[in-house]
Amino acid sequence: MPYRRTANVVRHLAEREQAILAAATSIAGEGGMGAVQIAAVAERARIAAGTIYRYFPSKTDLIAEVIAAVAARELAAMRAAADAAPGPLSALAACIATFAARALYARRLIWAVTGEPVAPRVDALRLDFRQSLAAELEARIGAAIAGRHLPEQDARIAAPAIIGALMEGLIGPLAPSPAPDAGAQRAAVQTATLLALRALGMNDARARGLVAQCALPAVEQVA
Protein backbone atom coordinates (compact mmCIF):
# COMPACT_ATOMS: atom_id res chain seq x y z
CA MET A 1 0.00 0.00 0.00
CA PRO A 2 1.55 3.36 -1.03
CA TYR A 3 2.45 5.84 1.67
CA ARG A 4 -0.04 8.69 2.01
CA ARG A 5 0.96 11.91 3.72
CA THR A 6 -1.26 12.99 6.57
CA ALA A 7 -2.76 16.46 6.66
CA ASN A 8 -0.29 17.43 9.39
CA VAL A 9 2.68 16.30 7.29
CA VAL A 10 1.43 18.20 4.25
CA ARG A 11 0.91 21.32 6.35
CA HIS A 12 4.37 21.00 7.89
CA LEU A 13 6.01 20.66 4.47
CA ALA A 14 4.13 23.68 3.15
CA GLU A 15 5.08 25.75 6.18
CA ARG A 16 8.73 24.82 5.77
CA GLU A 17 8.67 25.76 2.09
CA GLN A 18 7.12 29.10 2.97
CA ALA A 19 9.76 29.63 5.66
CA ILE A 20 12.49 29.06 3.08
CA LEU A 21 10.88 31.48 0.64
CA ALA A 22 10.36 34.07 3.36
CA ALA A 23 14.00 33.81 4.40
CA ALA A 24 15.23 34.13 0.81
CA THR A 25 12.92 37.08 0.14
CA SER A 26 14.06 38.81 3.30
CA ILE A 27 17.71 38.38 2.37
CA ALA A 28 17.07 39.64 -1.17
CA GLY A 29 15.36 42.69 0.28
CA GLU A 30 18.39 43.45 2.42
CA GLY A 31 21.29 42.65 0.11
CA GLY A 32 19.93 41.87 -3.33
CA MET A 33 19.82 38.55 -5.15
CA GLY A 34 23.58 38.15 -4.87
CA ALA A 35 23.13 37.73 -1.13
CA VAL A 36 20.67 34.84 -1.56
CA GLN A 37 23.00 31.95 -0.82
CA ILE A 38 21.79 28.56 0.35
CA ALA A 39 23.79 28.71 3.60
CA ALA A 40 22.45 32.17 4.44
CA VAL A 41 18.88 31.14 3.67
CA ALA A 42 19.23 28.01 5.79
CA GLU A 43 20.54 30.03 8.71
CA ARG A 44 17.73 32.59 8.39
CA ALA A 45 15.09 29.86 8.14
CA ARG A 46 16.73 27.88 10.97
CA ILE A 47 16.97 24.66 8.98
CA ALA A 48 19.77 22.54 7.56
CA ALA A 49 21.14 23.63 4.18
CA GLY A 50 20.47 20.17 2.78
CA THR A 51 16.78 20.54 3.58
CA ILE A 52 16.47 23.43 1.15
CA TYR A 53 17.47 21.17 -1.74
CA ARG A 54 14.50 18.94 -1.00
CA TYR A 55 12.27 21.84 -1.99
CA PHE A 56 14.45 23.69 -4.48
CA PRO A 57 16.97 21.64 -6.50
CA SER A 58 19.25 24.66 -7.03
CA LYS A 59 19.77 28.25 -5.95
CA THR A 60 18.41 29.37 -9.32
CA ASP A 61 15.19 27.46 -8.64
CA LEU A 62 14.89 29.20 -5.29
CA ILE A 63 15.48 32.64 -6.83
CA ALA A 64 12.92 31.91 -9.54
CA GLU A 65 10.34 31.06 -6.89
CA VAL A 66 11.14 34.25 -4.97
CA ILE A 67 10.53 36.29 -8.12
CA ALA A 68 7.25 34.48 -8.79
CA ALA A 69 6.07 34.98 -5.20
CA VAL A 70 6.96 38.68 -5.13
CA ALA A 71 5.30 39.20 -8.50
CA ALA A 72 2.08 37.58 -7.30
CA ARG A 73 2.11 39.66 -4.12
CA GLU A 74 2.65 42.97 -5.89
CA LEU A 75 -0.01 42.28 -8.50
CA ALA A 76 -2.49 41.32 -5.79
CA ALA A 77 -1.79 44.58 -3.95
CA MET A 78 -2.33 46.65 -7.11
CA ARG A 79 -5.59 44.87 -7.91
CA ALA A 80 -6.90 45.15 -4.38
CA ALA A 81 -6.22 48.89 -4.23
CA ALA A 82 -7.81 49.49 -7.64
CA ASP A 83 -10.82 47.28 -6.95
CA ALA A 84 -11.52 49.19 -3.74
CA ALA A 85 -11.66 52.52 -5.59
CA PRO A 86 -15.07 54.06 -6.35
CA GLY A 87 -14.54 54.66 -10.08
CA PRO A 88 -12.23 54.03 -13.04
CA LEU A 89 -10.11 57.15 -12.56
CA SER A 90 -9.71 56.52 -8.86
CA ALA A 91 -8.88 52.88 -9.65
CA LEU A 92 -6.20 53.95 -12.12
CA ALA A 93 -4.65 56.37 -9.62
CA ALA A 94 -4.77 53.78 -6.84
CA CYS A 95 -3.18 51.16 -9.09
CA ILE A 96 -0.29 53.48 -10.00
CA ALA A 97 0.21 54.90 -6.52
CA THR A 98 0.16 51.48 -4.87
CA PHE A 99 2.76 50.10 -7.24
CA ALA A 100 4.92 53.22 -6.85
CA ALA A 101 4.70 53.18 -3.05
CA ARG A 102 5.50 49.51 -2.70
CA ALA A 103 8.33 49.72 -5.22
CA LEU A 104 9.91 52.65 -3.40
CA TYR A 105 9.41 51.29 0.12
CA ALA A 106 10.88 47.89 -0.85
CA ARG A 107 13.13 49.19 -3.58
CA ARG A 108 16.04 46.83 -3.00
CA LEU A 109 13.74 43.83 -3.22
CA ILE A 110 11.88 45.12 -6.28
CA TRP A 111 15.17 45.94 -7.99
CA ALA A 112 16.40 42.45 -7.11
CA VAL A 113 13.43 40.79 -8.79
CA THR A 114 13.19 43.12 -11.80
CA GLY A 115 16.64 44.30 -12.78
CA GLU A 116 19.58 43.02 -10.75
CA PRO A 117 21.75 40.69 -12.88
CA VAL A 118 21.32 37.08 -11.75
CA ALA A 119 21.05 34.14 -14.15
CA PRO A 120 19.71 34.10 -17.72
CA ARG A 121 17.26 31.38 -16.74
CA VAL A 122 15.22 33.73 -14.56
CA ASP A 123 14.99 36.51 -17.15
CA ALA A 124 11.79 35.00 -18.56
CA LEU A 125 10.17 35.24 -15.12
CA ARG A 126 11.22 38.86 -14.81
CA LEU A 127 9.73 39.61 -18.21
CA ASP A 128 6.51 37.90 -17.14
CA PHE A 129 6.43 40.07 -14.02
CA ARG A 130 6.83 43.32 -15.95
CA GLN A 131 4.28 42.23 -18.54
CA SER A 132 1.82 41.32 -15.80
CA LEU A 133 2.26 44.74 -14.18
CA ALA A 134 1.72 46.41 -17.54
CA ALA A 135 -1.34 44.26 -18.27
CA GLU A 136 -2.95 45.22 -14.96
CA LEU A 137 -2.31 48.90 -15.62
CA GLU A 138 -3.48 48.54 -19.22
CA ALA A 139 -6.84 47.25 -18.03
CA ARG A 140 -7.25 50.25 -15.71
CA ILE A 141 -6.26 52.70 -18.45
CA GLY A 142 -8.65 51.01 -20.85
CA ALA A 143 -11.53 51.32 -18.38
CA ALA A 144 -10.83 55.03 -17.91
CA ILE A 145 -10.72 55.56 -21.68
CA ALA A 146 -13.97 53.63 -22.16
CA GLY A 147 -15.64 55.86 -19.59
CA ARG A 148 -14.37 58.95 -21.46
CA HIS A 149 -12.25 59.99 -18.49
CA LEU A 150 -9.01 59.90 -20.53
CA PRO A 151 -8.29 60.85 -24.14
CA GLU A 152 -8.12 58.09 -26.75
CA GLN A 153 -4.72 56.37 -26.76
CA ASP A 154 -3.16 52.95 -27.17
CA ALA A 155 -3.22 51.50 -23.67
CA ARG A 156 -0.96 48.65 -24.78
CA ILE A 157 1.82 51.18 -25.32
CA ALA A 158 0.96 53.61 -22.53
CA ALA A 159 0.89 50.99 -19.75
CA PRO A 160 4.44 49.58 -20.13
CA ALA A 161 5.74 53.13 -20.69
CA ILE A 162 4.27 54.19 -17.34
CA ILE A 163 5.64 51.12 -15.57
CA GLY A 164 9.08 51.78 -17.05
CA ALA A 165 9.03 55.42 -15.96
CA LEU A 166 8.01 54.52 -12.41
CA MET A 167 10.70 51.87 -12.13
CA GLU A 168 13.41 54.13 -13.52
CA GLY A 169 12.46 57.07 -11.34
CA LEU A 170 11.95 55.20 -8.09
CA ILE A 171 14.24 52.16 -8.08
CA GLY A 172 16.56 52.17 -11.07
CA PRO A 173 18.99 51.51 -9.65
CA LEU A 174 17.85 52.16 -6.11
CA ALA A 175 16.93 55.79 -6.84
CA PRO A 176 16.46 58.20 -5.15
CA SER A 177 19.66 58.11 -3.14
CA PRO A 178 20.25 58.50 -0.27
CA ALA A 179 17.16 56.75 1.05
CA PRO A 180 14.42 59.30 1.82
CA ASP A 181 12.58 59.40 5.13
CA ALA A 182 8.91 58.50 5.33
CA GLY A 183 7.74 62.01 4.45
CA ALA A 184 10.06 62.25 1.47
CA GLN A 185 9.00 58.77 0.35
CA ARG A 186 5.36 59.81 0.32
CA ALA A 187 6.23 62.96 -1.63
CA ALA A 188 8.22 60.91 -4.16
CA VAL A 189 5.31 58.52 -4.67
CA GLN A 190 2.88 61.39 -5.12
CA THR A 191 5.21 63.05 -7.63
CA ALA A 192 5.58 59.84 -9.63
CA THR A 193 1.84 59.17 -9.60
CA LEU A 194 1.06 62.73 -10.67
CA LEU A 195 3.57 62.45 -13.51
CA ALA A 196 1.92 59.21 -14.71
CA LEU A 197 -1.59 60.66 -14.61
CA ARG A 198 -0.50 63.76 -16.50
CA ALA A 199 1.25 61.61 -19.10
CA LEU A 200 -1.99 59.72 -19.67
CA GLY A 201 -3.75 63.00 -20.49
CA MET A 202 -5.48 63.85 -17.25
CA ASN A 203 -5.84 67.55 -16.51
CA ASP A 204 -3.66 68.83 -13.72
CA ALA A 205 -6.36 69.76 -11.22
CA ARG A 206 -8.07 66.37 -11.47
CA ALA A 207 -4.76 64.53 -11.29
CA ARG A 208 -3.72 66.41 -8.16
CA GLY A 209 -7.06 65.71 -6.54
CA LEU A 210 -6.81 61.98 -7.20
CA VAL A 211 -3.23 61.82 -5.91
CA ALA A 212 -4.26 63.60 -2.72
CA GLN A 213 -7.04 61.05 -2.19
CA CYS A 214 -4.85 57.97 -2.69
CA ALA A 215 -4.38 55.89 0.46
CA LEU A 216 -0.74 54.82 0.37
CA PRO A 217 0.40 51.66 2.20
CA ALA A 218 2.50 52.13 5.30
CA VAL A 219 6.16 51.14 5.13
CA GLU A 220 5.71 48.23 7.52
CA GLN A 221 2.97 46.78 5.30
CA VAL A 222 5.33 46.51 2.34
CA ALA A 223 8.72 45.42 3.62
C-alpha positions as CSV (number, residue, x, y, z in Angstrom):
1,M,0.0,0.0,0.0
2,P,1.6,3.4,-1.0
3,Y,2.5,5.8,1.7
4,R,0.0,8.7,2.0
5,R,1.0,11.9,3.7
6,T,-1.3,13.0,6.6
7,A,-2.8,16.5,6.7
8,N,-0.3,17.4,9.4
9,V,2.7,16.3,7.3
10,V,1.4,18.2,4.3
11,R,0.9,21.3,6.3
12,H,4.4,21.0,7.9
13,L,6.0,20.7,4.5
14,A,4.1,23.7,3.1
15,E,5.1,25.8,6.2
16,R,8.7,24.8,5.8
17,E,8.7,25.8,2.1
18,Q,7.1,29.1,3.0
19,A,9.8,29.6,5.7
20,I,12.5,29.1,3.1
21,L,10.9,31.5,0.6
22,A,10.4,34.1,3.4
23,A,14.0,33.8,4.4
24,A,15.2,34.1,0.8
25,T,12.9,37.1,0.1
26,S,14.1,38.8,3.3
27,I,17.7,38.4,2.4
28,A,17.1,39.6,-1.2
29,G,15.4,42.7,0.3
30,E,18.4,43.4,2.4
31,G,21.3,42.7,0.1
32,G,19.9,41.9,-3.3
33,M,19.8,38.6,-5.2
34,G,23.6,38.2,-4.9
35,A,23.1,37.7,-1.1
36,V,20.7,34.8,-1.6
37,Q,23.0,31.9,-0.8
38,I,21.8,28.6,0.4
39,A,23.8,28.7,3.6
40,A,22.5,32.2,4.4
41,V,18.9,31.1,3.7
42,A,19.2,28.0,5.8
43,E,20.5,30.0,8.7
44,R,17.7,32.6,8.4
45,A,15.1,29.9,8.1
46,R,16.7,27.9,11.0
47,I,17.0,24.7,9.0
48,A,19.8,22.5,7.6
49,A,21.1,23.6,4.2
50,G,20.5,20.2,2.8
51,T,16.8,20.5,3.6
52,I,16.5,23.4,1.1
53,Y,17.5,21.2,-1.7
54,R,14.5,18.9,-1.0
55,Y,12.3,21.8,-2.0
56,F,14.5,23.7,-4.5
57,P,17.0,21.6,-6.5
58,S,19.3,24.7,-7.0
59,K,19.8,28.2,-5.9
60,T,18.4,29.4,-9.3
61,D,15.2,27.5,-8.6
62,L,14.9,29.2,-5.3
63,I,15.5,32.6,-6.8
64,A,12.9,31.9,-9.5
65,E,10.3,31.1,-6.9
66,V,11.1,34.2,-5.0
67,I,10.5,36.3,-8.1
68,A,7.3,34.5,-8.8
69,A,6.1,35.0,-5.2
70,V,7.0,38.7,-5.1
71,A,5.3,39.2,-8.5
72,A,2.1,37.6,-7.3
73,R,2.1,39.7,-4.1
74,E,2.7,43.0,-5.9
75,L,0.0,42.3,-8.5
76,A,-2.5,41.3,-5.8
77,A,-1.8,44.6,-3.9
78,M,-2.3,46.7,-7.1
79,R,-5.6,44.9,-7.9
80,A,-6.9,45.1,-4.4
81,A,-6.2,48.9,-4.2
82,A,-7.8,49.5,-7.6
83,D,-10.8,47.3,-7.0
84,A,-11.5,49.2,-3.7
85,A,-11.7,52.5,-5.6
86,P,-15.1,54.1,-6.4
87,G,-14.5,54.7,-10.1
88,P,-12.2,54.0,-13.0
89,L,-10.1,57.2,-12.6
90,S,-9.7,56.5,-8.9
91,A,-8.9,52.9,-9.6
92,L,-6.2,54.0,-12.1
93,A,-4.7,56.4,-9.6
94,A,-4.8,53.8,-6.8
95,C,-3.2,51.2,-9.1
96,I,-0.3,53.5,-10.0
97,A,0.2,54.9,-6.5
98,T,0.2,51.5,-4.9
99,F,2.8,50.1,-7.2
100,A,4.9,53.2,-6.8
101,A,4.7,53.2,-3.1
102,R,5.5,49.5,-2.7
103,A,8.3,49.7,-5.2
104,L,9.9,52.6,-3.4
105,Y,9.4,51.3,0.1
106,A,10.9,47.9,-0.8
107,R,13.1,49.2,-3.6
108,R,16.0,46.8,-3.0
109,L,13.7,43.8,-3.2
110,I,11.9,45.1,-6.3
111,W,15.2,45.9,-8.0
112,A,16.4,42.4,-7.1
113,V,13.4,40.8,-8.8
114,T,13.2,43.1,-11.8
115,G,16.6,44.3,-12.8
116,E,19.6,43.0,-10.8
117,P,21.7,40.7,-12.9
118,V,21.3,37.1,-11.7
119,A,21.0,34.1,-14.1
120,P,19.7,34.1,-17.7
121,R,17.3,31.4,-16.7
122,V,15.2,33.7,-14.6
123,D,15.0,36.5,-17.2
124,A,11.8,35.0,-18.6
125,L,10.2,35.2,-15.1
126,R,11.2,38.9,-14.8
127,L,9.7,39.6,-18.2
128,D,6.5,37.9,-17.1
129,F,6.4,40.1,-14.0
130,R,6.8,43.3,-16.0
131,Q,4.3,42.2,-18.5
132,S,1.8,41.3,-15.8
133,L,2.3,44.7,-14.2
134,A,1.7,46.4,-17.5
135,A,-1.3,44.3,-18.3
136,E,-3.0,45.2,-15.0
137,L,-2.3,48.9,-15.6
138,E,-3.5,48.5,-19.2
139,A,-6.8,47.2,-18.0
140,R,-7.2,50.2,-15.7
141,I,-6.3,52.7,-18.4
142,G,-8.7,51.0,-20.8
143,A,-11.5,51.3,-18.4
144,A,-10.8,55.0,-17.9
145,I,-10.7,55.6,-21.7
146,A,-14.0,53.6,-22.2
147,G,-15.6,55.9,-19.6
148,R,-14.4,59.0,-21.5
149,H,-12.2,60.0,-18.5
150,L,-9.0,59.9,-20.5
151,P,-8.3,60.8,-24.1
152,E,-8.1,58.1,-26.7
153,Q,-4.7,56.4,-26.8
154,D,-3.2,52.9,-27.2
155,A,-3.2,51.5,-23.7
156,R,-1.0,48.7,-24.8
157,I,1.8,51.2,-25.3
158,A,1.0,53.6,-22.5
159,A,0.9,51.0,-19.8
160,P,4.4,49.6,-20.1
161,A,5.7,53.1,-20.7
162,I,4.3,54.2,-17.3
163,I,5.6,51.1,-15.6
164,G,9.1,51.8,-17.1
165,A,9.0,55.4,-16.0
166,L,8.0,54.5,-12.4
167,M,10.7,51.9,-12.1
168,E,13.4,54.1,-13.5
169,G,12.5,57.1,-11.3
170,L,11.9,55.2,-8.1
171,I,14.2,52.2,-8.1
172,G,16.6,52.2,-11.1
173,P,19.0,51.5,-9.6
174,L,17.8,52.2,-6.1
175,A,16.9,55.8,-6.8
176,P,16.5,58.2,-5.1
177,S,19.7,58.1,-3.1
178,P,20.2,58.5,-0.3
179,A,17.2,56.7,1.0
180,P,14.4,59.3,1.8
181,D,12.6,59.4,5.1
182,A,8.9,58.5,5.3
183,G,7.7,62.0,4.5
184,A,10.1,62.2,1.5
185,Q,9.0,58.8,0.3
186,R,5.4,59.8,0.3
187,A,6.2,63.0,-1.6
188,A,8.2,60.9,-4.2
189,V,5.3,58.5,-4.7
190,Q,2.9,61.4,-5.1
191,T,5.2,63.0,-7.6
192,A,5.6,59.8,-9.6
193,T,1.8,59.2,-9.6
194,L,1.1,62.7,-10.7
195,L,3.6,62.4,-13.5
196,A,1.9,59.2,-14.7
197,L,-1.6,60.7,-14.6
198,R,-0.5,63.8,-16.5
199,A,1.3,61.6,-19.1
200,L,-2.0,59.7,-19.7
201,G,-3.7,63.0,-20.5
202,M,-5.5,63.9,-17.2
203,N,-5.8,67.5,-16.5
204,D,-3.7,68.8,-13.7
205,A,-6.4,69.8,-11.2
206,R,-8.1,66.4,-11.5
207,A,-4.8,64.5,-11.3
208,R,-3.7,66.4,-8.2
209,G,-7.1,65.7,-6.5
210,L,-6.8,62.0,-7.2
211,V,-3.2,61.8,-5.9
212,A,-4.3,63.6,-2.7
213,Q,-7.0,61.0,-2.2
214,C,-4.9,58.0,-2.7
215,A,-4.4,55.9,0.5
216,L,-0.7,54.8,0.4
217,P,0.4,51.7,2.2
218,A,2.5,52.1,5.3
219,V,6.2,51.1,5.1
220,E,5.7,48.2,7.5
221,Q,3.0,46.8,5.3
222,V,5.3,46.5,2.3
223,A,8.7,45.4,3.6
